[in-house]
Amino acid sequence: MKLALAQFGAGADKAENLAAIAGFARQAAAAGAAMLFLPEYSMFYARRNRPARNPQAAEPLDGPFVTALGELARQHGLWIAAGLYEQTDGLPYNTAVILDGGGALRGFHRKQKLYDAFGSRESDECRAGGAPFSPIATPAGRLGVITCYELRFPALAAAQRDAGADILYVPAGWVQGENKLLHWRTLLCARAIENRMTVLGVDQYAPGCFVGHSAAFAPDGTVRGALDEGCGLITITI
């Protein structure tokens, strides 16, 4: 089974972000991948004034962004997972969606543990979800989801395993900082080993902002594939 991980730096122009995603979908399909995994914030990311801009940019789960993902999924026969800001009556949710190869929304995860750490306050710009993701059947097995900062909480990954997941998707915008790349790679590997499941860490990359270095780890901690800095796509076999 081939899976594709795409790393890029989303910005505040949704059309540009979608164009990048469409390019990755074409590459993934051409490589024979069954699923394409994209980072947190794939729909939209504002470098400044996010508390004000996120509610304006947020969309419902049947809005233009998810609809466009569904069209790409149908066009390429490809499952697609990506992050977006989900519209509410106030601050949006930080949500990851999973669509099947027919374009249907099969599941979504609203990030529960917000990044109020290391001098950041994500709770000022989005609201926390209230429930863990319920793993779903996919071509790669039962898929669980945790988002970015949630990787630092071992119990959340273990709960996905206990709920039946055998592969874990971790969309992220892992912020740069002292030893942050070390944390990212180490924690992805640890979650794979301790839970005996494949872990897919799919990160944004932006100089001075996000570390990149998306990677896939097998249940024994072996690296199945990895990117460095920059934008790009890798396919892995599980």
Secondary structure by P-SEA (a helix, b strand, c coil): cbbbbbbbbbcccaaaaaaaaaaaaaaaaaacccbbbbccccccccccaaaaaaaaaccccccaaaaaaaaaaaaacbbbbbbbbbbccccccbbbbbbccccccccccccccccccccccccccbbbbccccccccccccbbbbbcccccccaaaaaaaaaacccbbbbbcccccccaaaaaaaaaaaaaaaaacbbbbbbbbbbcccccccccccccccccccccccccbbbbbcc
